[in-house]
Amino acid sequence: MATAILWIRDGVLVDRMHINPVAFAFAVWVFSNPKKRLNTTLEGLINFGFEKSGFACADKMQMYNSECHDILTDVGRLLQ
């Protein structure tokens, strides 16, 4: 079983906020259903992550499923 770990870097010492959307995109990509992500790109996921900056990763995943493409089958399981 694969495990993804995401954390928030607040940018106090070094501005790394650009890393969060990339980490979000790769986590979604790795744990998404390959058959459902045919119309999804990493670039699109990264841009979505930037647009939803400030939301928790789980919230972003749920928003992506409901607003764009339903590609994650069990967001809750991924975050345990």
C-alpha positions as CSV (number, residue, x, y, z in Angstrom):
1,M,0.0,0.0,0.0
2,A,1.4,3.4,-1.0
3,T,1.3,6.3,1.4
4,A,1.4,10.0,0.6
5,I,2.4,12.6,3.1
6,L,1.6,16.3,2.6
7,W,2.5,19.1,4.9
8,I,2.0,22.8,5.0
9,R,5.0,25.1,4.9
10,D,3.9,28.5,6.0
11,G,6.7,30.4,4.1
12,V,8.0,32.3,7.2
13,L,11.6,31.5,6.5
14,V,11.5,30.5,2.9
15,D,8.7,31.1,0.5
16,R,7.8,27.6,-0.7
17,M,4.0,28.0,-1.2
18,H,4.5,26.9,-4.8
19,I,5.4,23.4,-3.6
20,N,1.9,22.8,-2.0
21,P,0.0,22.7,-5.3
22,V,2.6,20.5,-6.9
23,A,2.4,18.1,-3.9
24,F,-1.4,18.1,-4.1
25,A,-1.3,17.4,-7.8
26,F,1.0,14.4,-7.5
27,A,-0.9,13.0,-4.6
28,V,-4.1,13.2,-6.5
29,W,-2.5,11.7,-9.6
30,V,-0.9,8.7,-7.7
31,F,-4.1,7.8,-5.9
32,S,-6.6,8.5,-8.6
33,N,-8.3,5.9,-10.7
34,P,-6.3,5.7,-14.0
35,K,-9.5,5.0,-16.0
36,K,-11.1,8.2,-14.6
37,R,-8.2,10.6,-15.1
38,L,-8.1,10.4,-18.9
39,N,-9.1,14.1,-19.2
40,T,-6.9,15.2,-16.3
41,T,-3.3,16.6,-16.5
42,L,-0.8,17.3,-13.8
43,E,-0.8,20.9,-15.1
44,G,-4.5,21.1,-14.5
45,L,-4.2,19.7,-11.0
46,I,-1.4,22.1,-10.1
47,N,-3.4,25.0,-11.4
48,F,-6.4,23.8,-9.4
49,G,-4.2,23.6,-6.3
50,F,-3.1,27.2,-6.8
51,E,-6.7,28.4,-7.3
52,K,-7.7,26.7,-4.0
53,S,-4.8,27.9,-2.0
54,G,-5.6,28.2,1.7
55,F,-7.9,25.1,1.7
56,A,-6.7,21.9,3.4
57,C,-5.5,19.1,1.1
58,A,-8.6,16.9,1.8
59,D,-10.9,19.8,1.0
60,K,-9.1,20.5,-2.2
61,M,-9.4,16.8,-3.2
62,Q,-13.1,16.8,-2.5
63,M,-13.6,20.1,-4.4
64,Y,-11.7,18.7,-7.4
65,N,-13.9,15.6,-7.4
66,S,-17.1,17.7,-7.2
67,E,-16.1,20.6,-9.4
68,C,-13.9,19.0,-12.1
69,H,-13.4,15.3,-12.4
70,D,-14.5,12.6,-10.0
71,I,-11.1,10.7,-10.1
72,L,-10.5,9.9,-6.4
73,T,-12.7,7.1,-5.1
74,D,-12.2,7.5,-1.3
75,V,-10.6,10.8,-0.2
76,G,-11.2,10.0,3.5
77,R,-9.2,6.7,3.2
78,L,-6.3,8.6,1.7
79,L,-6.0,11.0,4.6
80,Q,-6.0,8.4,7.4
